[in-house]
Amino acid sequence: MEGTPRPRTGAWPNTPQPRDRLRQSDPFRRQSPASQQKPLPQIPTLKTAPTTPSEPLIPAHIIDAPTQRLYATAFWVALCTWRIYDYLGLQESEEQSLWLFMKWVAMDGVFLFGLPGLRIPWLEWTSATMTLIFLAHAIADAMLMFRIPIPIMAGFAALWRGVWGAYETAVNEHNVNPESVLFNDSLILGRQVIHILPEGSAIMNPEREAFCIDQTRTEVKLPITINATEPIGMEIVHVDLETQANSTLSISKSQLKQMHKEASRLLTYSDDPDKPKTLYYTVKKPGLYVLSKVVDASNLEVSRKNLAHTVVVPCPRVDFPPIQQDTCRGDVSNVEFEVIGTPPMKVKYRKRINKDTQQTTFENIQPEDFVSPLLKADHNSLVVPRRMDTEWARARKVTVPLNEGLTVAGEWMYAIDEIVDGFGNKVRYSNRDQAEQEKKNAKYTGHNLHQVLHVHERPSVELAGCTPQRPMKVAKGRSASLPVKYGSTGRGPIKNTSYHLEYIFSPQRDMTASEGHSASPQTKKVSMDSFNKQPQISEPGLYTLTGVSSDFCSGDVLEPASCLLQNPPEPELKISHQNITDQCAGRAIGLVVDLDLTGTPPFEVSYKMLRTGDRHHKMEIETINGLRGQLQLTPREAGKYTYEFDSISDAVYHNQKLPKSLKIEQTVNPSASATFVSNRKQTVCIDQAASFQIQLSGEGPFKVDYEIVHNGKRKAQPPLENVAGNMVELPTPVLRDGGEYTVSLVSITDGLGCKEFLKDEAKISVRHQKPKVGFGLIEGRRAISVRDDTQVSLPMRLTGEGPWTVSYIDAEGKQHTAHPRLPNDHVQVAKSGMYELTEVSDSLCPGIVDDAAKGFQVDHIPRPELRIANREEYKVKGSDLYRSEVCEGDEDAVDVLFGGAPLWTVSYVETVKPLHGAVAPKNKDIRAAVNRAPLRMDTSMAGTHEYKFVKLRDNNYDHSPRHFTPLTIHQTVYSRPSAAFTSPGKTYSFCSVESEGEEVIPVTLHGQPPFALEVEIKHQGTVKPELISWNDIASHSHNIRIPHSRLHLGKSSISLRRVSDARGCSRSLDSTTPRVQISVHDAPTVTSLEERSDYCVGDRLNFALSGVAPFTVLYNWNGQARKAAVASGNTFRRLAEKPGEFVITGLQDSASTCKSSTNITKHIHGMPSVRVSKGKDSYIDIHEGGQAEILFEFGGTPPFEFTYTRSANTEKHGKKAGQLLDMRSEVSDEYAMKIWASEEGTYEVVSIKDAHCSYAKPGVPDVKGSKQKKLGYY
């Protein structure tokens, strides 16, 4: 009967039958009809075999298999119960966890690994299964015996959320599913589906390209894009830019066919009639082009898209007008270029100065008062007005000057690199284009792309080695080089250029005594092709340089600039002779020859001495330094001697042959003599006389004959007669001609009547002209600006022999005297005003003043000055300024304004008069690089502060007490108030909730009431302290009460943090100030875990509870009082289900009856909403180029920011969106917004955001970083 099925409630399933028993007959099996008609053959019954190992250890006929499984399970449950008992005992008696763990691991091992030995059906597991079950029991033993928490409640909670959803308690104290709150499909409703009907269209210049025409680009091809049409005719309206005349260009069918043929060569061309293709129409004239009409094969007008008109303009160009390329250093460049094109234009050019290159760009080049749509900043968004006004588009000519000072000599080049017009047409000029200009000849009429300036140094000249006082002597008929010394404003003379000299010449016969030159001197010009050459002069007279220039520039003539050329007379010789006779014997012993010479000393006289009978003669040369000489010929040998004078040479002429008649035979006779005391050459002024001392020897009285020789002419003077002494003064007449004079003693006659020939002589140099003085130039003018304490060196140009004595008067009319030593010397002056030269004299002679250069203007640079900014904010008493009072330690500063030249340095003295004691004054400085500098006021000490500015200097001037008036700033610094506990260190007790009769904390204050007090509360176990403030404390004693909202359970430390008084001063008290303690008992608190006060529907409000659980939270929801219980934990959490105001008013815990009152307000805002097309699915069909309006209506608090997408259209009323095409965000300050769209697709909003909250549809794709296509809207 063991195989008979019986219904058993709660029983284990029947034991599977062994295979041998399955083969036995079953009396309850239903028989088939065939078996009933023909019974099977009888099979002999086999004997029962012994029990096989697959049978249970306890035979099934004793205890059936289900019962055995029941017993095994009951035993396992008993072991588990015992295990729980040990676990509970472990918590109470704290027995060793390790021992219990080892105990139960062993017991579980014995049970689990012993169970297979019973061979109970369905409990015969494999070894791997037994090992996993054993490991699971071991882990459970470890968690229990070692008291590892088991998250049972979390598991049940997770199971609950998985089956019924995660419900939370809302603010109105009922459970809601957060998913239904967070994801509300009704917030975003509606969509707009736009379908573009297939329609033929045509558009000119769809990409809004820019076109221009010039000599190299004589034509342009205007693109015309056609879509789904085969036009047979087109009309284009052309508007001339200059005359604004309209003309219509008709394109015939044959022309269109040719345009198709040309476009078919492009890769973008498609033969498919439904695909767009671009045709190109060639135009050769500038102007505005509009596609006005397109007719297709059905003779219907094709739709045209109205984009910006296409404007073809002349290509921009730039040209340098021709100018003089050679200029001089210090001139202005005067370079300009002409820009021709459609404004506004941009030119990029480069400037090269020798080897230094700079690049510069001029932008927004346009005529004055020019108005154009091209002036918009964003050219890509430019929309040209549809009206046919082309005034703004025509080419304009604008001249751009580039004037700058040419301060460096060399080559200056300006080259154009690029020009861009207002449409963006760009013309670049390469180095090849620049080189083409160089290769063109003079007939080249193209544009000048660069301008080259050759900046030359200015020349200068002066004379070296020749002046009117030191003339240059040249033989008659011969020429000499005018000793010109060349220079320039650079280093040395200018190479590779000619020097063009201009000078005046007065012949010697026409010279005057005062000016030197005649009344009408000759003006001559000469050019020297190299600085190594000099002008040749031969005619005697005065030469003065008056001007110099190079091939390109004028220059300056420096002193000395005058040179005197003289032609001395040819030397001549006259001789007379006397015999030398012995006084005793009366015989001739020699010959004394008197030589009378005419010419320029020194002389060399050559003579031959021949004795009769000798075959050879003796040649002798006698050097004579004067105009007279005496030659004593005393031969050693007796004989007849012939003396023949052969030739004569002087300083100018050489080897002049003498007449053959100059032969003498010796005859001599000696007598008395006279000599000059001093033979030193005397120099006198023109129109003055000279005198000499003569010493006489012999027997008097004497008669002395003398003569004066000048310019080769001898003039005998009245003799000196009856001279009784040995010394006599020999005067000369007034010398009215400049040059060299020689005073020669001719003879002397003694008292016996004996006359002797004399040869002693003296020289006189007479100045040819009077010295002259005039002021020179400083930087090209006779005026200068300098500091008032700086002496100025005024340049003077002097002629004559130094040193000079110059008299001048200053601006006050006072006379001054200077003693320059050089021709180009300076005079030092200090005062400002006009200085005028009055007199001049050199080392010997008085002179004249040049009227054109007698004045020089000297101006003074302004001295530095000091002012205080915002002076009207001060109380002013003379030079004292009284600033507003400040508190001790506050930041305060004064802006000091400067005048003059940076950098400035001002020194001031800071004096403090403290409330107690005394402080020494401090000296400080302020250094400023700009004309405004701050003076930081010292407020570290209470009292009266004075800041006295005593010194001021700038980049030009040092401090001058005479020019600076001290300025004083006064300021009062109030002392800061103070506060202290009346009973420091005392502990005060408080309850966590407000109650009557609580203690107060007395505080003593010092300062000017009313006071404001700030107190710091530091709670035990916290790091960040709390601050409490009390205002309008009218007395010096005050009792403070700590608000219960600031009290925490346990010990807290109270310290005074800050105090301020009626003066506006405050003091921050440090941590060393004595404090008091408070003890707060059993007062629960509630604080928000988030600082924000604005929430959105779906957010969670989290609050931290302090106290002993359970808690009772009292709050108001939309004005209705509610109560919530928190059984465990220290967190109070509610889900914001609906908009409203949530206010927590109080909290109670289980530790005491104290109730803490609070007012924590949270504002819950509703989610924003948006309706597209009134919240419905709207379908609209438009033509290509048409537009459709999309209406967005918002709910919430503006401004609104929303994101909408355009996706591919699907079948109508399809729920699934097509492929995402575009995504765009917009902002609206209103509750409705309209957008015009012209592209096909399904438009729907995927996210919405208002001033407080935002919402997005679930599953919105992330398109950040993807390339978004701009949607067309207006």
Secondary structure, 3 states (H helix, E strand, C coil): CCCCCCCCCCCCCCCCCCHHHHCCCCCCCCCCHHHHHCCCCCCCCCCCCCCCCCCCCCCCCCCCHHHHHHHHHHHHHHHHHHHHHHHHHHHHHCCCHHHHHHHHHHHHHHHHHHHHHHCCCCCCCCHHHHHHHHHHHHHHHHHHHCCCCCCHHHHHHHHHHHHHCCCEEECCCCEECHHHHHCCHHHEECEEEEEEECCCEEEECCCCCCEEECCCCCCEEEEEEEECCCEEEEEEEEECCCCCCEEEEEECHHHHHHHHHHHCCCCCCCCCCCCCEEEEEEECCCEEEEEEEEEECCCCECEECCCCCEEEEECCEEECCCCCCEEECCCECCEEEEEEECCCEEEEEEEEECCEEEEEEEEEECCCCCCCHHHCCCHHHCCCCCCCCCHHHCCEEEEEEECCECCCCEEEEEEEEEEECCCCCEEECCHHHHHHHHHCCCCCCCCCCEEEEEEECCEEEEECCCCCCCCEECCCCCCEECCEEEEECCCCCCCCCCEEEEEEEEEHHHCECCCECCCCCEEEEEEECCCCCCCEECCCEEEEEEEEECCCCECEECCCCEEEEECCCCCEEEEEEEEEECCCCCCEEEEEEEEEEECCCCEEEEEEEEECCCCCCEEEEEEECCCEEEEEECCCCCCCEEEEEEEEECCCCCCEECCCCCEEECCCCCCCEEEECCCCCEEECCCECCEEEEEEECCCCEEEEEEEEECCEEEECCCEEEECCCEEEEECCCECCCEEEEEEEEEEECCCCCEEECCCEEEEEECCCCCEEEECCECCECEEEEECCCCEEEEEEEECCCCCEEEEECCCCCEEEECCCCCCCEEEECCCEEEEEEEEECCCCECEECHHHCEEEEEEECCCEEEECCHHHCEEECCEEECCCEECCCCCEEEEEEECCCCEEEEEEEEEEECCCCCCCEEEEEEECCCEEEEECCCCCCEEEEEEEEEEECCCCCCCCCCCCCEEEEEEEECCCEEEECCCCCEEEEECCCCCCCCCEEEEEECCCCEEEEEEEEECCCCCCEEEEEEEECCCEEEECCCHHHCCCEEEEEEEEEEECCCCCEEECCCCCCCEEEEEECCCEEEECCCCCEEECCCEEEEEEECCCCEEEEEEECCEEEEEEECCCCEEEEECCCCEEEEEEEEECCCCCCEEEEEEEEEEECCCEEEEHHHCEEEEEEECCCCEEEEEEEECCCCEEEEEEEECCCCCCCCCCCCEEEEEEEEECCCEEEEEECCCEEEEEEEEECCCCEEECCCCCCCCCCCCCCCCCC
